[in-house]
Amino acid sequence: HLQEFVTVLVRDPRTQKEDSWHSYIDYEIFIHTNSMCFTRKTSCVRRRFREFVWLRQRLQSNAVLIQLPELPSKTPFFNMNNPHHVDHRRQGLQEFLEKILQDTLLLSDSRLHLFLQTQLSPEDMEACVSGQTKYSVADAIQKFASLNRRFPIEDEERKKGKNDADSDSESSSSGLEPSDDSISCRCKASPASEES
């Protein structure tokens, strides 16, 4: 029986301009795993510090009895132009995720999966987890685990329409899974959806 593993890397910090006055740094989160708990075996998304803060708050409110690992401290002296500061934060974020991914209870929280494997905003993640979106958690991850694809793009896809007649029709949300609060760790037994 293969040993299950989850590799998570937080890397490639980049400065993003919000507007002419504000910038922020986001980090690429790379996941490589053979764990049945994950919908996709590899994924790459970008997240910023405040989204990590959101994630930790949500996980904590769901798992009251667990002492969640700390995030790297939010220091008022953090300087985006100082590579040491940025790398220190990157390392802290990676350690935070590594610890969280060792906890089976936290792994059953859909928000964690949406955070790690889609580009959904916190508002959209909440909506998805509480069943207010047309797409389920599994749908979101199947379709939006690559960078630069954000919801809602369903409408544009439809307008652009028939030219590529939805090549992967098996994932057209035919109510694949009840989008309840937790991704079942019974997880799909068929390794058919494996990407090499």
C-alpha positions in Angstrom: 0.0 0.0 0.0 1.5 3.3 -1.1 2.3 5.7 1.6 0.0 8.8 1.3 1.8 12.1 1.0 0.9 15.7 0.5 3.6 18.1 -0.6 2.8 21.8 -0.3 5.1 24.5 -1.4 4.6 28.2 -0.9 6.8 30.0 -3.4 7.3 32.7 -6.0 6.2 35.8 -4.1 5.0 38.5 -6.5 4.0 42.1 -6.0 0.5 42.8 -7.3 -0.8 46.3 -7.7 -4.2 46.9 -6.3 -4.4 50.5 -7.5 -1.9 53.3 -7.8 -1.4 53.5 -4.1 -1.6 50.0 -2.8 0.3 46.9 -3.6 0.3 43.5 -2.0 2.3 40.3 -2.3 0.8 37.0 -3.2 2.4 33.6 -3.2 1.9 30.6 -5.3 0.6 27.5 -3.4 1.6 24.3 -5.2 0.1 21.0 -4.1 1.3 17.6 -5.1 -0.4 14.6 -3.4 -1.6 11.1 -3.8 -4.1 11.5 -1.0 -7.7 10.4 -1.6 -8.8 13.5 0.3 -7.8 15.8 -2.6 -9.9 16.2 -5.7 -6.9 17.1 -7.8 -3.5 15.5 -7.4 -1.6 18.7 -8.4 -2.7 22.3 -8.3 -1.3 25.8 -8.4 -3.0 28.9 -7.1 -2.0 32.3 -5.8 -3.1 33.6 -2.4 -2.2 36.7 -0.3 -1.6 37.0 3.4 -5.0 38.3 4.3 -6.6 35.2 2.6 -4.5 33.0 4.9 -5.8 35.0 7.9 -9.3 34.4 6.7 -8.7 30.6 6.2 -7.2 30.3 9.7 -10.2 32.1 11.3 -12.7 29.9 9.4 -10.9 26.6 10.2 -10.7 27.6 13.8 -14.3 28.4 14.1 -15.1 25.0 12.6 -12.7 23.0 14.7 -13.0 24.7 18.1 -11.0 22.1 20.0 -8.0 22.1 17.8 -5.1 24.5 18.5 -4.4 25.7 15.0 -0.8 26.6 14.1 0.0 30.2 14.0 0.6 32.3 10.9 3.8 34.3 10.6 3.2 37.4 12.7 1.5 40.4 11.1 4.2 42.9 11.8 3.7 46.6 11.2 7.3 46.7 10.0 6.7 44.2 7.2 8.4 45.6 4.1 7.4 44.2 0.8 10.6 45.4 -0.7 12.7 43.5 1.8 13.5 40.1 0.4 14.2 38.8 3.9 10.8 39.9 5.2 9.1 38.4 2.2 10.9 35.1 2.4 10.4 34.8 6.2 6.7 35.2 5.6 6.7 32.8 2.7 8.4 30.2 5.0 5.9 30.8 7.8 2.9 30.4 5.4 4.4 27.1 4.1 4.9 25.8 7.7 1.4 26.8 8.5 -0.1 24.8 5.6 2.2 21.8 6.3 0.9 21.6 9.8 -2.7 22.0 8.8 -2.5 19.3 6.2 -1.4 16.8 8.8 -4.7 17.1 10.6 -7.5 14.9 9.2 -10.2 16.9 10.9 -9.0 20.1 9.2 -8.6 18.2 5.9 -12.3 17.5 5.9 -13.1 21.2 5.8 -14.1 22.1 2.2 -12.9 25.7 2.7 -9.3 24.4 3.0 -9.6 22.5 -0.4 -11.2 25.5 -2.1 -8.4 27.7 -0.7 -5.7 25.4 -1.9 -7.1 24.3 -5.2 -9.1 27.2 -6.6 -8.8 30.9 -7.1 -12.2 31.6 -5.5 -12.3 34.7 -3.3 -13.2 34.1 0.4 -16.8 35.3 -0.3 -17.1 32.8 -3.1 -15.6 30.0 -1.0 -18.1 30.7 1.8 -21.0 30.7 -0.7 -19.8 27.5 -2.3 -19.4 25.7 1.0 -22.8 26.8 2.2 -24.4 25.5 -1.0 -25.3 28.9 -2.5 -23.6 28.4 -5.8 -24.5 26.5 -8.9 -21.2 24.7 -8.6 -20.3 22.2 -5.9 -16.9 22.2 -4.1 -15.8 19.3 -6.4 -16.9 21.1 -9.5 -15.1 24.3 -8.4 -11.9 22.3 -7.9 -12.1 20.3 -11.1 -12.6 23.4 -13.3 -10.7 26.1 -11.5 -7.6 24.6 -10.0 -5.4 26.3 -12.5 -4.2 29.8 -12.2 -6.0 32.8 -13.7 -9.4 31.1 -13.9 -11.8 32.8 -11.6 -15.5 32.4 -11.1 -17.9 33.3 -12.3 -17.0 32.5 -15.8 -19.9 30.2 -16.5 -21.7 32.9 -18.5 -18.7 33.8 -20.7 -18.3 30.1 -21.5 -21.8 29.8 -22.6 -21.6 32.9 -24.8 -18.4 31.8 -26.4 -20.4 28.7 -26.7 -20.7 25.9 -29.1 -17.3 25.9 -30.8 -15.6 23.6 -28.3 -18.9 21.8 -27.3 -17.7 21.3 -23.7 -15.1 18.7 -24.2 -15.2 17.4 -20.7 -18.9 16.9 -20.5 -18.7 14.3 -17.7 -17.9 17.1 -15.2 -20.8 19.3 -16.2 -22.2 19.7 -12.7 -24.7 16.9 -12.7 -25.0 17.3 -9.0 -21.8 15.3 -8.6 -21.8 15.6 -4.8 -23.9 17.2 -2.3 -22.0 20.4 -1.6 -22.2 20.2 2.1 -19.7 21.5 4.6 -17.2 18.8 4.3 -15.5 17.0 1.5 -16.1 13.4 2.3 -12.7 11.7 2.9 -14.3 8.6 1.6 -13.1 10.3 -1.6 -13.6 8.8 -5.0 -12.2 5.4 -5.2 -11.7 5.5 -8.9 -8.3 6.9 -9.7 -9.7 7.7 -13.2 -9.5 11.5 -12.5 -5.8 11.2 -11.8 -3.7 13.7 -13.8 -0.2 12.6 -14.5 
